[in-house]
Structures are given as C-alpha cells and as structure tokens.
Amino acid sequence: QIHINNLYKINIQSFLRLILTQIKNQLRFQNLRLLSIRLPIIDDKIIFKLKQIIQNEYLLNDYTIKRIEEIVFLEWK
C-alpha cells in the first residue's frame, strides 16, 4: 500500500500516469495493490478522467477506484 497525503497544485492525471507506469514496469512493486491519494480538490469529474486514462493507456487491468470524501483509493489485482 502507498498512501500519498495532501497533493496540492498538481496535475493528478499526469501524476497517476507516472506512478502507475512505474509500478507496472518495476519488479520491486509487483506486490503493491493499493494506492490512496488525498486530494482536497477531487470530484467525480476527476475520477472519471482518471478512469479514462487507466483504460485508454492500459495502465491497469482489474481495478477499482473509489472516492471517500477527499481520498481516492485505487486498488488492483
């Protein structure tokens, strides 16, 4: 599990793309299955964009993404 706290003034789409690409391509992250990010600016529109990036760029196969208040949880198998 990786927990990232308080990301302000960051392009979350680019950040997530970078993180997931690194996770996908690095053997040392093979057991990682959960990423949580605290984003005070998060809304359903951003969640939708994140899902699109993950699907369009094949970053994850079997995953769930959910938001609880200002925390985004991304979990995969």
C-alpha positions, -999 to 999 in steps of 0.1 A, spaced: 0 0 0 11 35 -8 -6 65 8 1 99 -5 -11 128 16 -21 164 5 -13 168 -31 -20 204 -39 -14 222 -72 -5 191 -91 -19 176 -123 -33 144 -109 -38 128 -143 -1 132 -151 9 121 -116 -12 90 -117 1 81 -152 37 84 -139 31 64 -108 12 36 -125 37 33 -153 65 30 -127 45 4 -108 37 -16 -139 73 -16 -151 93 -22 -119 96 -56 -104 100 -42 -69 64 -30 -70 49 -64 -80 32 -69 -47 17 -34 -45 -21 -35 -48 -34 -3 -33 -27 34 -38 -45 61 -18 -42 97 -25 -56 126 -5 -68 153 -29 -88 182 -15 -99 192 -50 -112 158 -60 -146 154 -76 -165 130 -98 -152 146 -130 -116 140 -120 -124 104 -110 -139 99 -145 -108 113 -161 -86 90 -141 -106 60 -152 -103 71 -188 -65 74 -185 -62 40 -168 -83 23 -195 -71 41 -226 -34 37 -217 -38 1 -203 -22 10 -170 -42 -15 -150 -64 -44 -159 -86 -54 -130 -90 -24 -107 -115 -4 -87 -113 33 -80 -134 50 -54 -136 83 -35 -144 87 1 -145 124 8 -112 138 -4 -93 105 -6 -91 84 -37 -85 47 -34 -71 28 -64 -69 -9 -59 -60 -36 -84 -53 -74 -85 
